[in-house]
Every structure is written in C-alpha cells, then in structure tokens.
C-alpha cells in the first residue's frame, strides 16, 4: 500500500525546516537579481593584467562620467564602473546605502572573486565605495585602496533643501541644457534615481571606522564657495586612519573632463602602480 504525501498549500503548512530552505532560496534569488541589476560595467582595460579598479556611480546613477578617466588611465588598467539600479525603468532604485553597497560588492566579486580590492567613487560614489570597503573587510576580504574623488563625508551632506528642489538643482548641474531635452519617461526615471540616492545619503550616518591596512586617498578638487571648511572634506571624522589628500585641478565637475582629467589620471596611475 502506497502512502501519498500532500504538498503544503500555504506558508503556514510548511515545517520550520522547509521555511528555512524557502527563505534561503528567496534570498539567493533576490541577491542574484540585485547583482544583475547593479552590474560592473567595463569601461577600459579589457586585456589588462593589473588589479581592477572599481568606481561607483555618482548621485545620478550612470557611469558615463568615468569614460574619459578610464581611457586616460590606458588599456593596461582594468576599470569598471558600478552602475545603479533604476536607470532602465525595470527595477526600482535603491534608497539605502548599505543595501546598495552589498549589491555592488556582489557585482565586484563576480569580476574579481578575491582581494585585494581597489575601490573608488566620485562625489556620492565615494560614500558608497566607503561602505563597500567596510562590508568587504567585515567579510574578511582585503581592501587595498579607497579613492575618494572629490567626495564629501556623508556627515556633511544633510538635507539643505526639500529633496525635490535638490533633485532639480542636481539635474541642472549634472546634465546642463541636456536636462531640458529629456523625454517624460526618461526624466521620470532619472528623477526617481536622484531622489532615492539623495534620501539614502541623508539617512546614512556611519560610525567612525579605523582600518590601518586600508590606504585612503582623497583627490580634492578646487573648493566651491559656500562649502564647509574641512581638512579632508569631513572624512577625517569617519576614517580614523591616515587620509592622503591629493589636490587636483578643476572644480567638482570639471575634474573628470579634459584637460583636468589627464592630471587626475596621472595621479591615480601612480597609486595604482601603473
């Protein structure tokens, strides 16, 4: 006589062991989806044998701002931009720095499974790269270098205006006249990404952190009027070890454009061992 078993029809019918397996599988699926939606985009150095450099997007989520820098570093330096969720309109942008960093760590490890890691980011991207470094170190991985490209400490980036007003200001700065040429759907997607990232930045308040094995360089652009006085853009209050401050020509935006980007690339290359 055969005994038939009935498959559970609802979550409440699952045994504790079955629930645990289900939760684990759902987490794996979520993690894979997050990594797929936050890819590491190779911008240069396809045939390079050096340790890759991973650079996190700025507040707008895209990585095209790094193209000239990646090219200036040359074909021997693998350079990956970490692009945000939400730009394609198929997934919602992340509004949490820790969640964002975790997704990007997974994306980095698909390219480079083991350390030492070299991370960086311009502006907002520096904050996410910092959180990635913390998470990698907590997991036992070696992070060799953190490059902050005119990035300011999140402690100095509190809300100074309503988020919607900040979004419009940043869109105008980042895109210039091209902002007026955006189609309705494209503008809606960009606004959603900017808003989510601003909210994430305003909420993120990391505790001070000391890692004596981590080398940190702040590439500091010419300061704009109205910014607070801080020896290392406020990072000295969070990163308790030594921070190398390396001045670069140009302002917050022009440091990544020609001709200033060539100087930035030369100074990056020295520290990348190129």
C-alpha positions as CSV (number, residue, x, y, z in Angstrom):
1,X,0.0,0.0,0.0
2,X,1.4,3.3,-1.1
3,X,1.3,6.4,1.2
4,X,0.6,9.6,-0.6
5,X,2.0,12.9,0.8
6,X,0.3,16.1,0.1
7,X,2.4,19.1,-0.8
8,X,2.0,22.1,1.5
9,X,-0.6,24.5,0.1
10,X,0.2,27.6,2.2
11,X,3.2,29.0,4.1
12,X,1.6,28.0,7.4
13,X,1.7,24.4,6.3
14,X,5.5,24.4,6.0
15,X,7.6,22.8,8.6
16,X,10.3,25.1,10.2
17,X,13.0,23.3,8.1
18,X,11.0,23.9,4.9
19,X,10.5,27.5,5.7
20,X,14.2,27.9,6.3
21,X,15.0,26.4,2.9
22,X,12.4,28.6,1.2
23,X,13.8,31.8,2.8
24,X,17.3,30.9,1.8
25,X,16.3,30.3,-1.8
26,X,14.3,33.5,-1.9
27,X,17.3,35.4,-0.6
28,X,19.6,33.8,-3.2
29,X,17.2,34.8,-5.9
30,X,16.9,38.4,-4.6
31,X,20.7,38.6,-4.3
32,X,21.2,37.4,-7.9
33,X,18.6,39.8,-9.2
34,X,20.2,42.7,-7.3
35,X,23.7,41.9,-8.7
36,X,22.2,41.6,-12.2
37,X,20.5,45.0,-11.8
38,X,23.7,46.7,-10.5
39,X,26.3,45.5,-12.9
40,X,30.0,46.2,-13.1
41,X,30.4,47.9,-16.5
42,X,33.9,47.5,-18.0
43,X,35.0,50.9,-19.3
44,X,38.6,50.1,-20.2
45,X,41.4,47.6,-19.8
46,X,39.8,44.5,-21.3
47,X,43.2,42.9,-21.8
48,X,44.9,44.4,-18.8
49,X,46.5,42.2,-16.2
50,X,46.6,44.7,-13.3
51,X,44.3,44.6,-10.3
52,X,40.9,46.1,-11.4
53,X,39.8,49.5,-10.2
54,X,36.0,49.7,-9.4
55,X,34.4,53.1,-9.3
56,X,30.9,53.7,-8.0
57,X,28.5,56.0,-9.9
58,X,27.7,59.5,-8.6
59,X,24.3,60.6,-7.5
60,X,22.8,60.2,-11.0
61,X,23.5,56.5,-11.1
62,X,25.2,56.3,-14.5
63,X,28.9,55.6,-15.1
64,X,29.5,57.6,-18.4
65,X,31.2,60.3,-16.3
66,X,34.1,58.0,-15.9
67,X,34.7,57.2,-19.5
68,X,37.4,59.8,-20.1
69,X,39.1,58.9,-16.9
70,X,39.1,55.2,-17.8
71,X,40.5,56.0,-21.2
72,X,43.2,58.3,-19.8
73,X,44.4,55.5,-17.5
74,X,45.1,53.4,-20.6
75,X,44.3,49.9,-21.9
76,X,46.5,48.2,-19.3
77,X,44.3,49.2,-16.3
78,X,41.0,47.3,-16.0
79,X,38.4,49.9,-15.0
80,X,34.9,49.1,-14.0
81,X,32.0,51.5,-13.3
82,X,29.3,50.3,-10.9
83,X,26.0,51.5,-12.3
84,X,22.8,52.0,-10.3
85,X,19.5,50.2,-10.4
86,X,16.6,52.0,-11.8
87,X,18.1,53.7,-14.8
88,X,16.4,51.2,-17.2
89,X,13.0,51.6,-15.6
90,X,12.6,47.9,-15.0
91,X,13.7,47.9,-11.4
92,X,13.3,50.4,-8.5
93,X,16.4,52.4,-7.5
94,X,17.8,51.6,-4.1
95,X,17.3,54.2,-1.3
96,X,19.7,52.6,1.2
97,X,23.5,52.9,1.1
98,X,24.1,49.6,2.9
99,X,21.9,47.7,0.5
100,X,23.4,49.4,-2.5
101,X,26.9,48.6,-1.3
102,X,26.0,45.0,-0.7
103,X,24.7,44.6,-4.2
104,X,27.8,46.3,-5.7
105,X,30.1,44.0,-3.6
106,X,28.4,41.0,-5.2
107,X,28.9,42.6,-8.6
108,X,32.6,43.2,-7.9
109,X,33.1,39.7,-6.7
110,X,31.7,38.3,-10.0
111,X,34.6,40.1,-11.7
112,X,37.2,39.6,-9.0
113,X,36.3,36.8,-6.6
114,X,39.2,37.5,-4.2
115,X,41.0,40.6,-2.9
116,X,42.9,42.8,-2.6
117,X,40.3,45.2,-3.9
118,X,40.7,48.8,-5.1
119,X,37.6,50.9,-4.8
120,X,36.7,54.4,-5.6
121,X,33.9,56.8,-6.3
122,X,33.2,60.4,-7.3
123,X,31.1,62.5,-5.1
124,X,28.2,60.4,-3.8
125,X,30.0,57.3,-5.2
126,X,32.8,57.8,-2.6
127,X,30.3,57.2,0.2
128,X,29.0,54.0,-1.3
129,X,32.6,52.9,-2.0
130,X,33.4,53.5,1.7
131,X,30.5,51.3,2.8
132,X,31.6,48.6,0.3
133,X,35.1,48.7,1.9
134,X,33.5,48.3,5.3
135,X,31.4,45.3,4.2
136,X,34.3,43.6,2.4
137,X,36.6,44.0,5.4
138,X,33.8,42.7,7.7
139,X,33.6,39.6,5.4
140,X,37.4,39.0,5.8
141,X,38.4,40.3,2.4
142,X,41.3,42.6,1.9
143,X,40.7,46.1,0.6
144,X,43.9,47.7,-0.5
145,X,42.9,51.2,-1.6
146,X,39.9,53.6,-1.3
147,X,40.0,56.5,-3.7
148,X,37.6,59.4,-2.9
149,X,37.2,61.6,-6.0
150,X,36.2,64.9,-4.5
151,X,33.7,63.1,-2.3
152,X,32.4,64.7,0.9
153,X,31.7,62.9,4.2
154,X,28.0,61.9,4.5
155,X,28.0,63.7,7.8
156,X,28.3,67.0,5.9
157,X,25.6,66.0,3.4
158,X,22.5,66.5,5.3
159,X,19.4,67.9,3.7
160,X,19.8,71.6,2.9
161,X,16.5,71.9,0.9
162,X,13.4,69.8,0.2
163,X,14.5,66.7,-1.8
164,X,12.6,67.6,-4.9
165,X,14.3,71.0,-5.0
166,X,17.7,69.3,-4.6
167,X,16.9,66.9,-7.4
168,X,16.1,69.7,-9.8
169,X,19.3,71.5,-8.8
170,X,21.5,68.4,-9.3
171,X,19.8,67.5,-12.6
172,X,20.6,71.0,-13.9
173,X,24.2,70.8,-12.7
174,X,24.8,67.3,-14.0
175,X,23.1,67.5,-17.4
176,X,23.1,71.2,-18.2
177,X,21.0,72.1,-21.2
178,X,20.5,68.4,-22.0
179,X,18.2,68.2,-18.9
180,X,15.6,70.2,-20.9
181,X,15.7,67.7,-23.8
182,X,14.8,64.7,-21.7
183,X,11.6,62.8,-22.6
184,X,8.9,62.5,-20.0
185,X,9.7,58.8,-19.2
186,X,13.4,59.3,-19.2
187,X,13.1,62.3,-16.9
188,X,10.8,60.4,-14.6
189,X,13.3,57.5,-14.3
190,X,16.2,59.9,-13.6
191,X,14.2,61.9,-11.0
192,X,13.4,58.6,-9.2
193,X,17.1,57.6,-9.1
194,X,18.3,61.1,-7.9
195,X,15.6,61.2,-5.2
196,X,16.3,57.6,-4.0
197,X,20.0,58.3,-3.8
198,X,19.6,61.7,-2.0
199,X,17.3,60.1,0.6
200,X,19.8,57.3,1.1
201,X,22.6,59.8,1.6
202,X,20.6,61.9,4.0
203,X,19.9,58.8,6.1
204,X,23.3,57.3,6.1
205,X,25.3,58.1,9.2
206,X,28.2,55.7,9.6
207,X,30.1,55.3,12.9
208,X,33.9,56.2,12.9
209,X,36.0,53.4,11.5
210,X,39.7,52.5,11.8
211,X,41.4,50.1,9.4
212,X,45.1,50.5,9.5
213,X,45.6,48.2,6.5
214,X,43.4,50.5,4.2
215,X,45.2,53.2,2.2
216,X,42.8,56.1,1.5
217,X,43.4,59.0,-0.9
218,X,41.1,62.0,-1.3
219,X,41.5,63.6,-4.7
220,X,40.4,67.1,-3.8
221,X,39.2,69.5,-6.4
222,X,39.3,73.3,-6.1
223,X,36.7,74.1,-3.5
224,X,33.5,75.9,-4.4
225,X,32.2,78.8,-2.5
226,X,29.9,78.1,0.4
227,X,31.3,74.6,1.2
228,X,32.3,74.0,4.8
229,X,36.0,74.1,5.8
230,X,37.2,70.5,6.4
231,X,40.8,69.2,6.1
232,X,39.7,66.1,4.2
233,X,36.2,67.0,3.2
234,X,34.9,65.8,6.6
235,X,36.2,62.2,6.1
236,X,38.7,62.7,8.9
237,X,35.7,62.3,11.3
238,X,34.8,58.9,9.9
239,X,38.0,57.4,8.6
240,X,40.2,57.5,11.7
241,X,43.4,56.4,10.0
242,X,45.6,58.5,7.7
243,X,44.0,60.1,4.7
244,X,46.2,61.3,1.9
245,X,44.8,64.5,0.4
246,X,45.9,65.0,-3.2
247,X,44.9,68.3,-4.8
248,X,43.7,68.1,-8.4
249,X,42.9,70.8,-10.9
250,X,39.3,71.7,-11.8
251,X,36.2,72.0,-9.7
252,X,33.8,69.3,-8.6
253,X,32.5,68.7,-12.1
254,X,35.4,69.6,-14.4
255,X,38.0,67.4,-12.7
256,X,36.6,64.5,-14.8
257,X,36.7,66.5,-18.1
258,X,39.6,67.3,-20.4
259,X,42.2,68.7,-19.8
260,X,41.9,68.3,-16.0
261,X,41.1,64.6,-16.2
262,X,44.6,63.9,-17.5
263,X,46.2,65.2,-14.3
264,X,43.7,63.1,-12.2
265,X,44.5,60.0,-14.3
266,X,48.3,60.5,-13.8
267,X,47.9,60.8,-10.1
268,X,45.6,57.8,-9.9
269,X,48.0,55.8,-12.1
270,X,50.9,56.4,-9.6
271,X,48.8,54.9,-6.8
272,X,47.5,52.1,-8.9
273,X,51.1,51.1,-9.7
274,X,50.8,51.8,-13.4
